[in-house]
Amino acid sequence: MSRKGFPEVEQQYIDHAREQALIALTSADTPQRLRRHYCVDTDFAGSSFTRITPNTSDAITTADLLATTMLSASVPAHSTRLLLDDKSTRKTVRRLLDALPDRRLEDAKAKHYRPMSDVYDFLKEILGRAGAADPNPWVTASKLAARKRPDLFPVRDAAVRGLLRVSELRDYGKDWRVFRTLMRDHDVSDALDTTIGALKSLETDCRVKADKERLRILDAALWAHATDLDPAPCVDHDSDS
């Protein structure tokens, strides 16, 4: 069904997501958890997901697929060949990526929903082609879209969706609406600023390469909180193994 803008979401889901986001961002452990997530000396993908090059704005490359798989997402062989080698598929990808708005999710308007959904729907279709090994193409499609536009598409990790209860909505557009609302919320924005500042103060403890995009930091903070990521410094933790 074609939509003219981001779908409406019941207020109870907005309120719950906001509450959980504030709990995660104001937790004393969150900066330490993010430090571990973004430390280059750990096996977490945080420091690499958006940084692996090349990351051209109008194409999907082997670097994009590698970055996506680092978030525990599978890219089927058939889909890989289509995305990298098939001229028609690559032409469509270029057209759809070029149509995306050059703005952050919190600045996205109703008219920007359609080009966003066009990208997601096409990637999901390619990743879910008959015979593909990926039983949940929406997972990989979301992460690949987030790789291409990390300040526009949330990753939609299962743990985060469960924490925010948006998994109950069963609608990617409503997921985006919830994340857009969170990014626009003054209290969430202030808490995110505080978290980013606290993370920067910890960067001298280990080699940290955090994302530049605020949406990615929020996504990572929610994931680290939802999964109860070990907040121990990466050097101390790894020396015990």
N, C-alpha and C positions, 0 to 999 in steps of 0.2 A: 504494500500500500504506500503510495507516494505521500509524503508529508511536506508541508510548507515551512516547517520550523521544528525546533527541538520539542519533543512531546512533553506534555504536562506530567508532573509527578505528584502523587499525593503528599500532603504536607508532613504526614507522619514519617515518611521515608526521608524527607529533607531534614527534619528535626533530628532523627536518629543518626543520620550520616554526619550532621554537624556536631552532635554530641560526641560521637566516636572520634571524629577528626581532632576535636579540641583535647580530648583525653590523650590521644596519641601524641599530639604535638607538645603538650605541656608535661608529659611524663619525663621525669628526670633521666630516665634511661635512653630516651630517644636520640639525643646527640651522639651518645656513645655507640648506640646501635647503628646509626648512620655512618659513623666513623668506620666501623667494621665493614659495613656494606660497601663503602667506597674506597677502602684500603686496597692498594694495588698488590699487596703481599698476601691477600687471601684469595680464596677461590670463588668469591662472589662476583657477580657480573656488573655491579654498580659503576665501577670506574671505566668500563669498556663499552657498555651498551650504546651510548650515543657518540663515543669517541673513536671507535674503529673506523678507519678511513679506507676507501673513499666513502663519503655519504652525499652523493649528488642529489639535488632536490627533485630531479625529474626522471629518475630511473631507479630500478631495483637491481643491486649488484650482489656479487658473492659476499661482499663485506656486510651487506644488510642481512643476508640470510644467516651468516655466521653470528652476527650480533643477536639476532632473534633466537637462534638455538641456545645461546648462552642463558636465556631466560627459561630454560627447560621447555621449550616449544619445539615440536618436530616439523620439519619441512619435507614432505614426501618427494621422492625422486622425480616423479612425473611433474609435479608442480615446480620443482627446481628447474627442470628443462624448459618448461613453458615460460617461466619468469626470466630466465637468462638467455635462452636461445631462440624462442619463437618470436618471429618478427611482428606478427599481429598482436600477440600479448604485450610485447614491449611497447608497441605503438600506443595501445590502449592505456597502459600504465603511465606513459609519458603524458598523454592527454588528461588523464584523471588527476595526476599529481600537479600538473600545471594549473588546474582549475581550483585547487585548494586555496583558501584565503591565507594571506601572509600576515597572520595574527595569532595571538594566544587564545586559548580556549575561553578564558574569562572575557575576552573582547569579541568573541564570535556572536554574530547576530542570526536571526531566523534564516536569512537567505544563505547563510554558510552551511546550514545543516545538510542540504542536498549534496553539494560536492563532497562533504565528509562521508556521508553514507554511501555515495557512489564508489569511493575508494574502498571503503570497508567491504561493501557487498561484492565488489569485483574480486578482491583478494580472497575473501571467504569462498567464493565460487571456484576460483583457481585451485585453492588448497583443498577443496572438497570434491574434486573431480572423481568420477567413478574409478575405483581401483586404487585410490590414494590410501596410504596407510594411516593418515591422521583421522581419528574418529571424532575429533573436536576442532574442526577448521576455524571456528570463531576465535579460539584461543590464540592460534598462530596469527590469524588475520589482525587481531587487536594489537599484538605485540609488534608485528611488522609495520602496521600503520603508525604506532608510537615511535618506532625507530625512525621513520621517514619524517614525522612532524612531532617531535617530543614535547613541544609546548602547546600542541593542539589536541592530540589523542592520548587519553589515559591508557595504561597498559591493560587494565581490567583483569588483574590477577585474581584467581579464585579466592585466595585468602582475604584479599582486600574487599572483594565483592561480598563475601560472607560477613566480614566485620561491619560493613556499611548496610548490609541487608538488601543491597540492590539486586542480588542474585534472585530474590523473590519476584522482581519485576520482569525478568526474562525478556529484556528489551535493551539492546545496546544504545539506542537513542536516549532512553531514560537514564542509563548509566552516565552518558555524557552530560545530560541535563543536571544530574546530581553533582558531578564533578565541577561543572561550570558554576553552579550555585556556590559550592564550597570555595572556589577560587575567587568569587566575588564577595564573599562574606568578610566583613571588616575584622571580626574577632579571629577568624581562621587565618586571614592574611597577616595579622599582627603576630599571632602565635607562630606562623611559618617564618616570619622575619626573625623572631627570637631564636627559633631552632637553627636557622641557617647561620646566624651569628655565633651560636654556641658551637656548631660544627666547625666553623672556621677557626675558633679558638683551640680546637683539638687537633688541628691539622699538623701541628709540630710534633705530635706524639707518634705519628706514623705517616707513611706516604699516602695521602688522601687525594683523590681526584673526583670531586663531587660534580654532579650535573650542574649546568648553568640555568636550566629551565626550572622555574618554580613548580610547575605541574609535576615534573619528574621528582623533585624533592618531596613534595606532598605524597605522591604515589609511593615512594621508597619509605617514607616515614610510616605510612599506614601499613605497608607490607611488613616492615621490621617489627612494628607493634603487634600486628595480627599473628605473626609467626613466633613471637617471643624470641627474637634474635638475641644471641648472646652479646651483651654490651661490653664484654672484656676487651681490652686493647689487643689488637691482632698479634703483636709481638709476644705479650704475656701468654695469650691463649695458645698460639702455635708452638711455643717453646715446650709446652707440656706434652705434645704429641710425639 
